[in-house]
């Protein structure tokens, strides 16, 4: 396994265990940086082995002595069990009923810091903490307590932790495995740091540790393990004063892959939302870092966006393929004859003794699910939290709103409705994949059609949201009762399920429309959208189709490669 592939896919534990190499992207928006005062956190859960479904756990009450089994999220492997708490909160995906948000990206870091005895993997930390914490600060404490008490079973991880008022980026890594005579790990636990994103700013992370120098005398905005520096010194990762210490340099030294495969995605998100500026510098001034050529020219941890950021802005950032930049995936020969911004894995290849990369953009084919989490402090929790949920590739899929107070989740995305090994005709994931995989073959023709439907639906749902909120608040009343709370939850459940099923119906019809229109590389003519032109003699025979052919880059490459054979003479 070469350096780039290892870093970009974060599989630093390959020699220790078999696990899924996640490669995800998060964008974090504080309430002061958003258009309406919402907190937004986006997340793409990217893995070639992850199915797109919406996890749902109702709140619960448990008897003393109840044990909670822990399974590794990546693989489903049983890790152990821990005591259950007396009361848990409802979770919908990566949010809970109190509008708490936790998402992640794996940065891997130093492989020798993996704890082979731990039973709390990063996925379990997320979903167990969501059941136990109400606020971001409480969630950070809970993550630390769980990992330190039961051992951390994953590699280095970045977490987005947010509530309706605060947004934090947290990074942690284990301490390795050193067993005593009784087989107990004396290094059990984690080193960690958490930084609050200043209000009015945004942040992003994408599989590379990003927290650099810690402000040790600012407990309001910085939290960290007491031994975060001392442990690095003990392990030989750092020499110097506390003020010189860098978390990312000590625990996850960056290389070409970390820059090009990971930090480039942060650069792109900052470039888009910063309007071509990253902090007080032009985005292009950081290109040498993003492209993997200058590890000293680090991106800032936070930036101010060029303007207030809306939900649709965040969603569209998640659809980026570096368009309009030197890493644009639509313009070179690898894009084929239809400007396709996708490269199949592995993420590198060799040719005539040289090594090359396949770009890793924010939008990618191996996404299981992706979300934009929305928390709103001016609304009660029963109305304020909304998980905008999508499945598969963000560039060819649509978000649908699911309020976090719902009693159930839509059938088309519920757990168990299909898997990567089981096709389900009622699954939104499979319906979306049918369209996406068709689009990959004829991207310049099909993607604009799909994007038009996405934009129309998402914009309509965003415009409808205030009306749904208003109706919910009327049902809830000025002095909420148990009865009115149940009524508003029923209302929001019915709405969330109805919108999702409508989306599934739209995608099922879109799948048929695109197949009929674009089959065999032809483009059938239409009299209006969805009505195809016949040949004038039979309603069953189409008019002569358009045949647009291939891109100029494709023609150039083919002519150079096989011109002697193909040239008309």
N, C-alpha and C positions, 0 to 999 in steps of 0.2 A: 504494500500500500504506500503510494508516494505521499509527499508532504502536503500537496494541495488537496488531494482527495480526503486525506485524514482530517485536515483542519476544517474544510468547508462542510463536510458532512458530520463532523463532531463525533467520530467513532473511535475515540481514544481508548476505549475499553475493549477493543476487539479481542485482545489476548486474554481478557478476564471473563467475559461473558458475551453471549450472543444477544444483541438487543437492536431495536430499530434505531437508525440514525436520523433523528429528527433534524430538520433545518427550517426554522420558523422565523417570522418577522413580526415585531410589535411596534406600533406607533402610539405614543402616549400624549394626550392633549389635556392640559389643565383647564379648569373652568374659566380662568381669566383669558385663556387663549381661544376659547370657543365662541361661536356666534351667539349662542343662547344661554351660556353659563353652564352647559353640560360638561361633565368630565367624559372624555372618550378614550377608550383603549382598544386598539385593533389587534388582531391575532390571527395568523394563518398557521394552522397545525399541519405541517408538511411532512409527509412520510409515505414511502411506497407501500407501507403495510398498514396504514390507518384508514379505517372506513369512516365515512361522513355520517354521523348520527348525533343527536342531541341528548346529552346525559341529563337525567332528571332524578333528583332525590328529594322526596317530601320531608318536611320537618318530622322529628321523631322524639319520643320520650322512652328512656331505657332504664331498666332495673339495675341496681348496683351489682357489679360482677359481670355485666355483659361484656363480651369481647368482640372487637372489630377485626375481621380478617383483612390483611393488607396484600394486595396484588400489584405487581409491577405494571404500570400503565402501558409501557411499550410492548410488553410481551404476554401479559396475562399470567406470568409466573407468580406462584404463591410465595410471599416473603416472610409471613409470620402473622402475629396478631397483637393488638394492643388493647388496653381497657377503653371501652366506649364511655363517652361523657353522658350525663343525665339527660341533657336536652340538645338536640341538633337543629340547625336552621335549614330551610329549604334551599336547594341549589338548582339552578337551571343553567346548564353548560358551565361557563366560567364565571358566573355571578351567583350571588345568593339573595335572599329576600330582603336584606338590609342594604342592597345596592353595592355591596363589596365586589370587587373585581380582582381576579388573580389570573395572569397568563404568563407565558414563559418563552424563552429560547435557550437552547443548550449550547454552551460554549466549550465544554469538554475540559480544557485546561490540562494540568499536569496529571498524567495517567497514574502515577504512583500514589496519588492522594485518594484513590478509590477505596472505599471501605467494603470489603467482601463480606463482612458480618452484619452490615446495616439492613434494616427492614423498612426504611422510609425512602422510597424513590421519589423523584421530583413530582411525578404525577399524583402520587398519594398525598404529598405535602400540599398540593394545590387543592384537591377535592376534599380532603379531610379538614383542612384549615377553613375552607368556605363553609363547612358545616358547623364551625366552632367560633368564628370571629365575626364581629360586626363592623369594625373599622380597619383602615389600612395599618395603623400602628399596632392594633391588637393582632392583626394577621401576621405582621412581621415577628412579633413576640411568639406567636403560636408556632410558626414555621421553625424558629430557632429552638424552641423547647422540644418539639417533636423530633427534630433531627439530632439534637444533642442527647436526648434521652434514649432513643431507639436506634440511633445510628443512621447515617445517610447512605443510601444504596445506589446513588447515581454519580455522574461526573459533574463538572462545573456547570452552574445554571444561573441564568439571569431571570428574575421575576419582575413583572409589572404588577404592582400592588396599589389599588386605588379604591377610594370610596367617593361619596358625593362631594367631598370638600378637598381632599388631598390626593396627590399622585406621587408614587415612589418607584424608583428602580432599585432592586435588591439583587446582589450577587453573592453566591456562596459556593463553596467547594469543600469536600471532605478532607480528612487529615490522614488518610491512608489506613493500613492494617498492620498493627503490631500487637501480637497476642501474648498474654501472660501465660503462666503455667496452667491456669484453669481454662485456657482457650478464650479468654475475654479480650476484646480489643481495647487496649489502654489509650488508643488514639481516637476513640469514638467521638463523633461530633463534627462540627463544621467551623470554618472561619468564614466570616461574612461581613458585608457592609451594605448599608442602605442609604440612599440619597433622595431627599424630597425634591421633586421637580418644582422650581420656583413658579408661583402663580403668574400666568401670562406667557409661559414658555411651553415648549414641546420637547419630547425626547423620543428616541427610537433605539432599538437594539435588535441584532440579527445574528445570533450564534457566535458572537465574539465578546469577551469581557470588555466593558467600556468604562467602568469606574476607575479613574486614575488616582489622583491625589485626594486624600481624605481630609476634611476639615475637622480636626479632632476636638476643637473647643466650641462647636456649634451643635449642641444636642437637640435643638429644635428642628434642624434640617439634616443632621447626619447621625446615624446609628451604626454601631459596629461591634464586632466581637472584641473583648478585652485583649485577646492575644493575637489579633489579626496581624500585627507587625512582628511580635516576638516569635510567633510560629514560623513566619517566613525567614527570620534570621536563623532559627533553630535548624531549618531544613536547608539552609544555604542558598536561599533564593534572593536574599537581600542583605546588603550591608549599608549602613548609613543612618542618618537621623530619621526620626519619625516624620518630620516635615518633608523629607525626600521620598518617602515610601509611596509606591504606586501599586494598588491592588492588582490591576490588570497585568502589569509588567511582572509582578512576582508570581502570580498564580496561573496566568494564561498568556505567556509571551506570544506576541503576534508574529505571524510569518506571512508569506505571500498569499496563501490560501485564506488566512483570517482576514486579510485586507480585501482581496479580490472577490472571494466567495461570500463574505459576510458583511464587512464594514462598507462595501460598495452599495449595499442595499440601504444602509443608514444614510449614506451620502445622497442617494437618489431621493429618499423621502425628504431629507432636509432641503435638497435642491428644489423640489417641487413646492413644498409648503413655505419655504423661505423665499420663493420668487427669484431663484437664481443666486441668492445670498445665503451664506452660512455664517451666522453671527455678523461681524462687521467686515467679512471678507467675501469676495466672489466665490461661488461654489467651485468654479474651475480651478481655483488656487489649491483646492484639496484633492484634485483629480489624481495627482501622483500617489497619494495615499490610497484612495479608493481603488486604483488599478493595481496596487500591490508593489509599487516601486519605491516608496519612501515611508518607512514605518515611523519616522520621527515627526511627520506632519499630521498628527492626530486630529481627528474631528473633535469639536467640543461636545460635552455630554448633553447640554441643553442649548436650544436656540429659541429666539423669538420668531414666530412665523411672520410672513410678510403682511398678513391680514388675519382677521378672525377666521377660525376654521370651523366649517360645518361638518355634519355627519357625512354628507355626500363627498366632501373633499377627502375625508379620511378613507372612505370606501374606495375611491378612485385611485388613491395612492397605492392601495393594495393590488391594483391591476397593472402596475408599472412593469415595463420590460426594458427600461433604460432608453425609451424612445427619445430621439433628439440629442443623445449624448455619444461620446466616442465608443461606448459599450452597447450601442443600439443593436438589438438582436434581429432587427427586421431587414437589415441592409446588406449584410455580407452573403457570400455564397451559401453559408450554412442555413440561411433562411429558405433555400429552395426556390421553386418557381412561383411561390405565393406569399412571400414576405412573412414567413412563419417565425415568430419569436420564441421558438422552443428548441431545445437541444436535448436529445435523449441521453440518459446516463450510460456510462460514468461521466464524471465532471471533468475529465481530462482525456487526452489522447496523445499518442506519439506518432510522429511521421518523420522518417528519414533521420532518426536520431535526436529529434527535438521534441520537447513536450509543450502541449498547448492546452488551453482551457475551454470548456464549454461554459458559457456565462451562467450564473445563477442569479436571476432577477427576483424581485419581490413576488410577482405572479409566477406560478409554476404548476406544472402538470400534476405533481404528486400531492397536492393539497387534499387532506381528508375533509376538514371543515375549516371555515374561517368566520370571524365574527368582528363586529364593532360593538363593544359594550358601552352603554350610555347610563350614567348616573346623574340625577338631578336633585339638588338640595332644596329646591323650592316646592317640591311635591312630597307627599308622604310616601314612605317606602312601598306601600302597596300599589302605587301608581308610578313612582319615579324611575324604577329600574327597568330598562329594556335591553334585551339581548337581540341584536340584529344578526341573524344567523344565515350562513350560506354553506353550501357543500361543494367540494371539488374546486377546481381552478377559479380563483377570484375574477379573472379576466373574462370568463365565459359563464359566470353564474351570478345569481341575483340574491340580495339579502332580503330576509323577511323578518318583521318585528315579532318578538315573543316577550311579553311582559313577564317579569320574574316572579310575579305573584300567582301565576296560572296554576290551576289544579292538574293540568295534564299538558303534554306536548303534542304537536301535530303527528298524526300517524305516518306521514310520508318521511319523517325524520326520526321517528322513535327508535330507541335501541332495540335491535333484533329484527328490524325490517330489512333483511338482506345482509350481506357482508361482501368483502372483496372476493370471496369464493362462492357466493350465492347471489345470482341475479334475482332482483325483485321488481316486478312490473309496477309496484306501488311505491317504490322508493325514489325520493327526489335525487339522491346521490346518483343512482343509475340513470335516471332521466337526464340529469345534467351531464353526466359522462358521455352519453350517446351524442349529445350536441357538441361537447367539447372535442371529442375525438374526431368527429367529422370536420370541425373547424380547423383542427391542426393540419388537415390535408389540403384545405382550400381557404386558408386564413384570410387572405385579402378580400374574399368574396363573402364568406360566412360571418366572420367576426363583426363587421359593421351592422349586419342584420341583428345579430344577437345583442350587440351593445345598445342598439336603439330600443329593444324591448327592455333590457336591464334599466336603462336610464328612465324610460317612461314609468316603469313600475316603481322603482326606488323613489323617484321624485314625487310620484303620486302618494306613496305611503308616508313620506316625510311631510308632505302638505296636509295629509289627513291626521297625522299624529296629534296636533293640538286639539282637534275636534274630539278624538277618542279620549284624550286626557280630560277635557272639559266634561264630557259625558260621564266619565268615571268619577270625577270629583263631585258631580251632582248626585250620583248614586250614593257616594260615600257620606255626603252631608257635612255640615259644619261641625257637628259633634258625632264623630264616627262611633257606631255601635258594632257589636259582634255580628249582628244581622246585616248591617249595611256593608261591613267589610267582606262578608261572604258574598253578598250580592255583587260588589264591584269585582271581586276575584272571578266570579262566574262570568261577568260581562267581559273582562279582559281575556279570560280563557277562550270564550266563544269567538272573540275578535281574532286572537292570535292564531287559533286553529283554522278559522275561516280564510284568513289571508294566506296562510301557508298552503292550504289545499288549493286555493285559487292559483297560486304560483305553480304548483305541481301540474294543474290542468293546463296552464299557459305553456309550460315547458313541454308537455306531452304533445300539444298541438303544434308548437314551434318545431319540434323534432320531425314531425310528419311533413310540415310545410317545407323545411329546408331540404329534406330528402327528395321530395318531388321536384323542387325547383333546381337543385344542383347535382342531381345524380349523373354519373359518368362524365364529369367535367364540363357538362353543358350548362347553360343558363336559360331556363324557359322564360318566355316573355309573359308579362302579366297585363291584364286590362286594368286591374286595381289590385291592391295587396291581397294575396291569397286566391285570386281568380286568374287562371292561366288561359292564355290565348290559344284557340284551336287553329287549325289550318284553313278554316273557311269552308270545309266540306264535311268534316266529321267532328262532333264534340269529343270524340275519344282519341283524336290524333292532334298533337300539339303543333303549333306553328314552328317553322324552322328555328332552332334555338340559337342563341348567341354562343360564340366560342372564343372567349377573351385570350386564351393562350397563357403564356408564362411571362415572368418578369424580365426586364432587360438584363439583370445580373445573371439570371439563369441562361439566357440566350448567349451572353458573353462567355460564360464558363463552358457551356456545351460546344459552342463553336470552336473554342480553343482546344478542347479535349478531343472532339471527334469531327472537326470540320472537314478533314480530308475525305471522310466517308459520307458525310451528310450534305456537303455543298452541292447545290444544283448546278450542273455544268452542261 
